[in-house]
Amino acid sequence: MAEPAEPQFFPPPPPPQPKSRNTTRIVLIVVAIVVAVCCVGGAGLGFLLFRSVSEAVGPARDAGTRYVADLDAGNWSAANAQTCAATRRLMTEQEFVAGQEAGPKATGYELTGTNVGNYNGRQTATITIEVSYPGGDVRTVQIPMVHEGGQWRPCP
């Protein structure tokens, strides 16, 4: 009789390879770098935009603040000296002072806004002032500004 054949044993198949986490890690690192670059770039552009707007508005706002401070203090001669050449040609200092003293007496002046623009390569600015009167009345006045001799001047 023939001897039974020895059973053949095959080695078990190798265990399945675990999924590589390197691909996931690389994708996450790339995404993190892209997000970081976007955030830093956005913050940098925001800062540059803020700085350029501040540099454009700052001098006009400062000139408006000085003008309003002189009006608020009743220093009419100093306020007149800050106005543009066209306003000073239209009226003398005495006429400016007389006009300020003749009108209704304001109880306060406050600069509430400054707008600077560029129109066909020419810079323009406007200041907004709130003028308070007795009895609580408040009037909003917008005064154009002109850039003369390297500085902003109110041109009412």
Stockholm file with secondary structure:
# STOCKHOLM 1.0

chainA/1-156         MAEPAEPQFFPPPPPPQPKSRNTTRIVLIVVAIVVAVCCVGGAGLGFLLFRSVSEAVGPARDAGTRYVADLDAGNWSAANAQTCAATRRLMTEQEFVAGQEAGPKATGYELTGTNVGNYNGRQTATITIEVSYPGGDVRTVQIPMVHEGGQWRPCP
#=GR chainA/1-156 SS CCCCCCCCCCCCCCCCCCCCSHHHHHHHHHHHHHHHHHHHHHHHHHHHHHHHHHHHHHHHHHHHHHHHHHHHHTCHHHHHHHSCHHHHHHSCHHHHHHHHHHSCCCSEEEEEEEEEEEETTEEEEEEEEEEECGGGCEEEEEEEEEEETTEEEECC
#=GC SS_cons         CCCCCCCCCCCCCCCCCCCCSHHHHHHHHHHHHHHHHHHHHHHHHHHHHHHHHHHHHHHHHHHHHHHHHHHHHTCHHHHHHHSCHHHHHHSCHHHHHHHHHHSCCCSEEEEEEEEEEEETTEEEEEEEEEEECGGGCEEEEEEEEEEETTEEEECC
//
